[in-house]
Amino acid sequence: TAAVGLLHGGLTATGMARMSNASSKDQSFKGPAIVNDLDSAAPRQSSFSREELIACGEGTLFGPNYPRLPSGQMLMVDRITQISLTGGAHGRGVLHAELDIDPSLWFFACHFHGDPVMPGCLGLDAMWQLVGFFMAWSGHRGLGRALGVDEVRFFGQVQPHVKQVSYQIDIKRVITRRLTMATAEGSLAADGQKIYTASGLRVGLFEAANALQPPAPRAAA
């Protein structure tokens, strides 16, 4: 299944798999560090409705210069039930979110005919989406791009009879140097049973939409 992720400052990262080993030391990244301009001591909203997540995709929840969620069918989250700068497996932030499952969801009709199952890449993309949302919520500006994942494991599937998917994102680190990037671990549960895990999720923020374009080839001597 093709990878998807963060696009147009919002979250859709086609073709980012080749960057799965990227790090803050990778000299190919051209995006500058984007400083968090919100007071970390100020109270922040700790849960969000679907309507608010849609507003994030439209650039009206946090503002036009913050990472956006995708719009329409690519939004893989219905609500965020908890988001915090503290807590989680690493004590550096945690996010819990949910997606309601209905047999009429678009991907069941085409993946696969006669054998409907939610594509695993959409669950992975949801985790990238949520890491990007965490960056926007915590005050970091820029266009979000998925930069890779170290390991993804699937040991279950989301079929039409599932009622709800739940996500957990544990923030591992946020760096604000030449590259602004968050690393995290994530999991997906179907009706309370964990069936996907992902480690080394990476999302970076950039000023320019073409920041990840490969360098032009050198002219032959």
Buried (B, 14 or more C-beta within 10 A) or exposed (E): EEBBBBBBBBBBBEEBBEBBEBBBEEEEBBBBBBEBEEEEEEEEEEEBEBEBBBBBBEBEBBEEBBBBBBBEEBBBBBBBEEBBBEBBEBEBBBBBBBBEBEEEBEBBEEBEEEEBBBBBBBBBBBBBBBBBBBBBBBBBBBBBBBBBBEEBEEEBBBBEEBEBBBBBBBBBEBBBEBBBBBBBBBBBBBEEEEBBBBBBBBBBBBBEEEBBEEEEEEEEE
